Amino acid sequence: MFLINCPYCGERDQSEFVSGGEAHIARPKQPTELNDDQWAEYLFMRKNIKGIQFERWNHAHGCRKWFNVARDTSNDKIEKIYKMGEQPPKL
């Protein structure tokens, strides 16, 4: 377990939050023009790297708002938390 500093509610236990996966994935401009392999790539393929990953999180047992987290997946250290719509930090 680790603590997450919700940008709206403050620091809370990880158990109050739900991970929404990788952040900053752009939806295809013309999804009807994609073939099955391209659509599957968009839907399912994620980086899942060991190191700094940009993720979406939801404070499900709190304010229920979404925000982004830059987290080191090798040790769960949160480098930066920022609101949806903000640019990812340069790390």
Secondary structure, DSSP 8 states (H G I E B T S, - for coil): --EEEETTTEEEEGGG-EEEEES-----SSGGG--HHHHHHHHH-----SSEEEEEEE-TTTT--EEEEEEETTTTEEEEEEETTS-----
